[in-house]
Amino acid sequence: AYVSQFMTLLPGDVISTGTPAGVGLGFKPPIYLKDGDVVELGIDGLGTSKQQVKNYVKD
């Protein structure tokens, strides 16, 4: 995967792309994900995963 050029991907990692419904850019003022926010992804029949947003720090 393209992302694996920049970081190690582990089993269970989720790569989200695109623009989901309710995107924060449409708010006035815009709302963006920030360090500490939680993103929850659910798939019927598979389960739910919660991920905490972390700022990316380039070494």
Secondary structure, DSSP 4 states (H G I P E B T S, - for coil): -GGGGTS---TT-----S--TT-GGGSSS-----TT-EEEEEETTTEEEEEE-------
